[in-house]
Amino acid sequence: MTETRTILVADDDRAIRTVLSQALGRAGYTVRATSSAATLWRWVEEGIGDLVITDVIMPDENGLDLVPRIKRVRPELRVVVMSAQSTFMTAVKAAQRGAFEYMPKPFDLKELLAVVSRALTAPAVAVPQEEEAEGERLPLIGRSAAMQEIYRTVARLTTTDLTVMITGESGTGKELVSRALHDYGRRRTGPFVAINMAAIPRELIESELFGHERGAFTGALSRGVGRFEQAAGGTLFLDEIGDMPPEAQTRLLRVLQEGEFTTVGGRNPIKANVRIVAATHRDLRQAIRQGLFREDLFYRLNVVPIRLPPLRERAEDIPLLARHFLDRAKAAGLPGKQLDQGAVDRLRQHSWPGNARELENLMRRLAALYPQEVIGGDAVANELAEAEPVAEMEARASETLEQAVERHLSSFVAAQKDGLPVRDLYERVLAEVERPLLRLALAATRGNQIKAAAMLGLNRNTLRKKIRELDLPVVRGLS
Ligand SMILES: Nc1ncnc2c1ncn2[C@@H]1O[C@H](COP(=O)(O)OP(=O)(O)OP(=O)(O)O)[C@@H](O)[C@H]1O
């Protein structure tokens, strides 16, 4: 007969102690339950128990403070932390102090039993005590079950260097989560470097990522340091990875396989020392099927996937987020505002195609434009109607080419995460214009390169060369 395992439960809520004792007892465990941290600590010191389940807020001590102490005296004793606070920081602290698992309340008893069984059987691994990240610099807001799950995953990932792939619609917080992984992770004293594949002309991506030697290509007047080198010791955030051109994908795959890279035009391998976090709003599996994304690269990057839910899937977070964004607007110098119930209800009904970013922009507009201190449902409805995509599309239809280019350029510049100055702006912008222009001319002439060249006022050979350089599809048989 196997010996029954003893589980120590600490929670000042009697109802929780009862429920846990019953469920664990039924599952065949011996349970000792207490309402105080002091009693739990005494049991631990006396060598009692095979597993601890503790609440955070208890009258005499914070359960989270107990975790490192328990780990010091009995490193093999696993601790499961449960909390009704359910904030991102609770999850991060639990992970960094060495808790085996963190359970936001309320939780499913079945899930708890699964965690208990895992905690009692999982092979022992030395969990290094993490130096704790201080402060609440970067709040991730939301108490929905979906966000809780994300906090748990992100918290666990702060104690590792694993590659992470974040997916989610535009504005769901992909960049914010990548920053959280860095700011609370092991590499937080190193740099956080972001590069957006969609904002850089395709032909420059490799040199942006890996750097280039002097003379590696026309215009490379001096050696350029790439983002891999800039991010050494820190985190490299590859935003919009789904937009990476094929040659750069191949090169990145090689770097991930070999752990080193060479600059464009260079020969000496340089050790890659970055944690990679990639993000995309695209469906990469579909891109793989369409032959646009390398499957082997996908598996290298998709080590730990995190899917950020759209706002409409977690409507219960909207009031909290809205208040957070109003506070942020106030901190940025806009007037402070409150939302009445009607406003909150109206916000919850909206479908939020632009997700948290759309909500943030709306809160800023309300703070800036409405004189009253308490915002009502009508004001919200008005502003939402104003921002209707239809209205936006109409505005765009009457836009002049110059206005459209200006709009595009400002978002291009805004997308440069490190801010200006960007290098080679003139060339980059022209390259951005060249591709659609040539595509348009080729489409209009149904692929006839002679006609397209005439239309563009370009020499035929120049057009051919550009088509090759820009990797534009050639429709054969029509030219
Ligand atoms: N859970 C959250 N809590 C607080 N702020 C959030 C949250 N999610 C998103 N935000 C805020 O919403 C805005 C958009 O987030 P972010 O830029 O991270 O989205 P994204 O998914 O990277 O968007 P895109 O794909 O368009 O680049 C940011 O200002 C961010 O701080």
The ligand as a Gaussian input file, in Angstrom:
#p B3LYP/6-31G(d) Opt

LIG

0 1
 N       -4.125000      44.155000     -21.272000
 C       -3.788000      45.439000     -21.466000
 N       -3.666000      46.249000     -20.406000
 C       -3.312000      47.556000     -20.561000
 N       -3.067000      48.118000     -21.740000
 C       -3.188000      47.374000     -22.828000
 C       -3.541000      45.982000     -22.764000
 N       -3.565000      45.490000     -24.004000
 C       -3.229000      46.498000     -24.820000
 N       -2.988000      47.634000     -24.131000
 C       -2.606000      48.948000     -24.708000
 O       -3.218000      49.049000     -25.984000
 C       -2.333000      49.604000     -26.937000
 C       -2.104000      48.607000     -28.068000
 O       -1.302000      47.534000     -27.600000
 P       -0.060000      46.946000     -28.428000
 O        0.631000      48.015000     -29.193000
 O        0.749000      46.134000     -27.508000
 O       -0.876000      46.012000     -29.438000
 P       -0.339000      45.090000     -30.642000
 O       -1.094000      43.836000     -30.560000
 O        1.153000      45.034000     -30.601000
 O       -0.856000      45.912000     -31.896000
 P       -0.370000      45.834000     -33.433000
 O       -0.514000      44.420000     -33.882000
 O       -1.322000      46.737000     -34.113000
 O        1.047000      46.330000     -33.424000
 C       -1.072000      49.964000     -26.197000
 O       -1.118000      51.323000     -25.793000
 C       -1.113000      49.062000     -24.979000
 O       -0.423000      49.649000     -23.903000

